[in-house]
Amino acid sequence: MYRIKTGRKGHGKYYYRCYGRVPQRKGCGNMVPYEQAETIVAIRVFMTSTEPYRTREWVSGKNWDAEIADVKQDIREVTEAERFEDLPTLTARLADYRWKNEHEATAGEWAYEDTGLTVGEHFDGLDAEGRREYLKTRDIRVERSTTVDGLPGIHVIIDGQDHGTSPYPHQSLGIASHYERPSTTQHNQPTLGHKLLDRSPDRISAHAILVSQLKLAR
């Protein structure tokens, strides 16, 4: 999705709009109000999230690919030099490395560690750059929808988890103007994860504001 501005100069509004994918780009018709989407995702989902926040670190696996490549190179060199007496040792070494790769190799994986914080507490404590980097690690998808009561709203899915449809907040929280210009992907299409609050209310007051707005919408 890409951010666009509609309306007259000085009176326009921003939206997220689906432009499809290249090379045959064709919009899907999904057009979501920018500021409402940012408010719902950043405050309704992240700043109030009670999901445990865990750090992760990549633990490299073990294999003998490099050793196998080195032995193969040695075999080529001794063959070219006609040092054939070295071949039995090298071929035995190659067979040993291949056996280890088949029976003892391990894949890399992420190791997670609990921090004692929730996602909301972690997100609320980050500075602007930290929030930006955090949001970029999440797969955030939004679409225009309606609530069960028939009210216009925004359907949010994050990392495959459906967060349902939230009605538009009745009042702006005054945050959209504090977002940076969107970063772009390789197809020049910024994703929602590249935006973040550069200035926001504290977590408790933000939650209270949004809850009161959602109640008014019902």
C-alpha atoms as one frame of an Amber mdcrd trajectory, in Angstrom:
protein
   0.000   0.000   0.000   1.099   3.538  -0.735   0.255   6.824   0.939  -1.591
   9.319  -1.257  -3.192  12.715  -0.707  -6.632  13.581  -2.024  -8.566  16.856
  -2.158  -7.554  20.437  -2.724  -4.228  21.887  -1.671  -4.319  22.768   2.019
  -7.533  20.809   2.556  -6.587  17.344   1.425  -6.553  14.100   3.369  -4.086
  11.242   3.333  -5.009   7.637   2.604  -3.309   4.290   2.212  -4.159   2.955
  -1.216  -3.445  -0.415  -2.764  -1.640  -0.048  -6.093  -1.128  -3.748  -6.736
   2.190  -5.244  -7.772   4.482  -4.603 -10.705   4.806  -5.287 -13.623   1.023
  -5.491 -14.101   0.048  -3.002 -11.431  -3.661  -2.700 -10.794  -5.203  -1.325
  -7.646  -7.387  -3.619  -5.562  -9.655  -0.779  -4.481  -8.511  -0.854  -0.846
  -8.251   2.759   0.338  -7.817   3.312   4.079  -7.796   6.673   5.924  -4.168
   7.273   6.858  -4.490   8.939  10.245  -7.178   6.593  11.551  -5.143   3.571
  10.489  -2.031   4.883  12.210  -3.992   5.652  15.380  -5.642   2.247  15.574
  -2.463   0.276  14.824  -0.068   2.237  17.029  -2.350   2.806  20.024  -5.182
   0.278  19.790  -2.802  -2.590  19.006   0.781  -1.874  20.022   0.722   0.606
  22.900  -2.027  -1.348  24.669  -0.775  -4.833  23.782  -0.399  -7.275  26.672
   1.490  -9.765  24.512   4.791 -10.721  26.199   7.733  -8.972  24.593  10.654
 -11.263  23.878  14.044 -10.459  22.440  15.506 -12.778  19.856  19.011 -13.660
  18.757  20.056 -15.703  15.742  21.964 -18.837  16.682  23.965 -20.101  13.738
  23.770 -23.742  12.816  26.700 -26.045  12.251  27.740 -27.587   8.960  30.876
 -28.494   7.075  30.099 -26.821   3.748  33.195 -24.601   3.898  35.466 -27.551
   4.718  33.999 -29.554   1.842  34.612 -26.671  -0.565  38.218 -26.355   0.664
  38.915 -30.076   0.205  37.445 -30.038  -3.284  39.750 -27.154  -4.159  42.714
 -29.099  -2.726  41.793 -32.111  -4.847  41.720 -29.979  -7.992  45.095 -28.475
  -7.170  46.900 -31.760  -6.410  45.363 -33.330  -9.518  46.589 -30.463 -11.674
  50.026 -30.748 -10.048  49.923 -34.555 -10.570  50.506 -35.197  -6.869  48.292
 -38.246  -6.986  49.747 -39.696  -3.793  47.810 -37.014  -1.855  44.437 -37.974
  -3.300  43.583 -40.877  -0.920  44.002 -38.622   2.124  41.929 -35.830   0.584
  39.122 -38.101  -0.629  38.917 -39.712   2.825  38.714 -36.251   4.404  36.003
 -35.267   1.927  33.983 -38.378   2.770  34.289 -37.620   6.485  33.028 -34.051
   6.073  30.129 -35.234   3.924  29.151 -37.806   6.558  29.198 -35.118   9.249
  27.068 -32.837   7.096  24.502 -35.600   6.706  24.400 -36.805  10.310  25.630
 -33.999  12.576  24.733 -30.728  10.853  22.251 -28.430  12.617  20.116 -25.639
  11.199  20.269 -22.066  12.457  17.359 -20.801  14.529  16.091 -17.855  16.522
  16.557 -18.053  20.284  13.913 -16.130  22.253  14.248 -14.702  25.746  11.518
 -13.244  27.944  12.059  -9.654  29.103   9.309  -9.368  31.701   7.697  -6.602
  29.603   4.635  -6.585  27.416   4.764  -5.422  23.808   2.825  -2.329  24.869
   5.324  -1.465  27.610   8.255  -2.042  25.283   6.749   0.004  22.441   5.772
   2.843  24.763   9.332   3.075  26.093  11.017   3.339  22.679  12.159   6.562
  21.080  11.100   7.476  17.536  13.860   5.512  15.829  13.272   2.499  18.041
   9.542   2.454  17.257  10.281   2.731  13.564  12.651  -0.224  13.665  10.217
  -2.285  15.742   7.279  -1.713  13.400   9.434  -2.706  10.430   9.830  -6.165
  11.976   6.069  -6.779  11.953   3.869  -7.713   9.000   1.046  -5.170   9.289
  -1.955  -5.309   6.952  -4.978  -3.000   7.025  -8.129  -2.797   4.944 -11.280
  -0.743   4.888 -14.136  -2.639   6.474 -17.215  -2.324   8.696 -17.809  -3.383
  12.285 -20.464  -5.897  13.376 -22.659  -2.862  14.094 -22.288  -1.639  10.532
 -19.955   1.231  11.394 -17.095   2.150   9.044 -13.797   0.889  10.384 -10.399
  -0.629   9.702  -9.604  -4.334   9.727  -6.109  -5.030  11.112  -3.990  -8.167
  10.706  -0.517  -8.310  12.262   1.830 -11.238  11.642  -1.125 -13.314  10.523
  -3.106 -12.610  13.723  -6.510 -11.082  13.110  -7.140  -8.105  15.404 -10.628
  -7.568  14.065 -12.224  -4.375  12.842 -12.086  -1.191  14.899 -14.410   1.757
  14.147 -12.824   5.008  13.110 -11.915   7.193  16.108 -14.280  10.186  16.152
 -11.464  12.624  16.753  -7.959  12.769  15.476  -5.272  12.307  18.072  -3.163
  14.822  16.152  -0.419  12.378  15.366  -0.344  11.966  11.603   1.542  15.212
  11.051   4.343  13.899  13.235   5.137  10.950  10.988   8.138  10.897   8.751
   7.690  10.629   5.015   7.252   6.900   4.318  10.269   4.808   3.436   9.872
   2.726   0.284  10.245  -0.907  -0.626  12.064  -2.147  -3.699   8.912  -1.382
  -5.727   8.667   2.121  -4.256   5.696   1.054  -2.153   6.006   1.949   1.530
   4.490  -0.433   4.021   2.589   0.524   7.145   5.397  -0.914   9.254   7.675
   1.926   8.139   5.581   4.580   9.919   5.550   5.323  13.608   4.588   7.879
  16.203   7.270  10.525  16.585   5.152  12.049  19.348   2.315  10.333  21.172
   0.314  10.632  24.390   1.496   8.470  27.257   0.185   4.931  27.153  -2.525
   5.309  29.798  -4.024   8.539  28.467  -3.799   7.294  24.867  -5.684   4.163
  25.817  -8.327   6.178  27.681  -8.825   8.499  24.702  -9.230   5.655  22.262
 -11.567   3.659  24.496 -13.818   6.682  24.952 -13.892   7.231  21.200 -14.754
   3.613  20.516 -17.601   3.789  23.032 -18.945   6.911  21.336 -18.905   5.111
  18.008 -21.216   2.360  19.312
